[in-house]
Amino acid sequence: EMDQSAISAESEGGERAPQTSFEDEEDEVMVGANTEDAQRLKDSYVSQCMTLNVPPVGPLLEMMERCIEQGESPAIIELKGNSRELFHKRLENHDVQAMVAALQASQHSLITALVFSWNNIS
């Protein structure tokens, strides 16, 4: 069952259509959610990356910045390793460790799912 508070759409063929105006993106966002939460999550993520000496994942930072600019907060973080942006730089354990530590530190409660399929994590 889909969360009614998240923006989502399905095409007639049952495939997921983009939830926002960003083409080729599959980010699901909570409209009208507190952007302070999204900013706190981004700041926490950058801090955790520095602490763990892990470079931030570009597509994740871009998604967070778009949400903040548009007054939204991410509901699903979807970083598939077979995407155009991550195909040659798939997530590894340390990347996910920084993301999870940021979620815990920021106490961001609006994230409903993390999707890291087709990456190099164990």
Residue pairs with C-beta under 8 A, 6 or more apart in sequence:
2 8
3 75
3 112
5 30
5 75
6 19
6 28
6 29
6 30
6 75
6 76
6 112
7 19
7 20
7 28
7 29
7 31
8 16
8 19
8 28
9 16
9 17
9 18
9 19
10 16
10 17
11 17
16 26
18 24
18 25
18 26
19 26
19 27
19 28
19 29
20 27
20 29
20 70
20 72
22 66
24 84
25 63
26 78
26 80
27 63
27 66
27 67
27 74
27 76
27 77
27 78
28 74
28 75
28 76
28 78
29 67
29 70
29 72
29 73
29 74
29 75
30 72
30 73
30 74
30 75
30 110
31 71
31 72
32 71
32 72
33 72
33 73
33 75
33 110
34 73
35 67
35 68
35 71
35 72
35 73
37 73
37 106
37 108
37 109
37 110
38 64
38 67
38 68
38 72
38 73
38 74
38 108
39 68
40 106
40 108
41 64
41 73
41 74
41 102
41 103
41 106
41 108
42 61
42 64
42 65
42 68
43 106
44 101
44 102
44 103
44 105
44 106
44 108
45 56
45 60
45 61
45 64
45 98
45 99
45 102
45 106
46 56
46 61
47 102
47 105
48 54
48 98
48 99
48 101
48 102
48 105
49 55
49 56
49 98
51 101
52 94
52 97
52 98
52 101
54 94
54 95
54 97
54 98
56 98
57 79
57 86
57 91
57 95
57 99
58 85
59 79
59 83
59 85
59 86
60 77
60 79
60 99
63 74
63 77
64 74
66 72
67 73
67 74
73 108
73 110
74 110
74 111
75 110
75 111
75 112
75 113
76 111
76 112
76 113
76 114
76 115
77 99
77 111
77 113
77 114
77 115
78 113
78 115
79 86
79 91
79 115
79 116
79 119
80 86
80 115
80 116
80 117
80 118
80 119
81 87
81 90
81 91
81 116
81 117
81 118
81 119
81 120
82 117
82 118
86 119
90 118
90 119
90 120
91 116
91 119
91 120
91 121
92 119
92 120
92 121
93 121
93 122
95 121
96 116
96 119
96 121
99 114
100 114
102 108
103 111
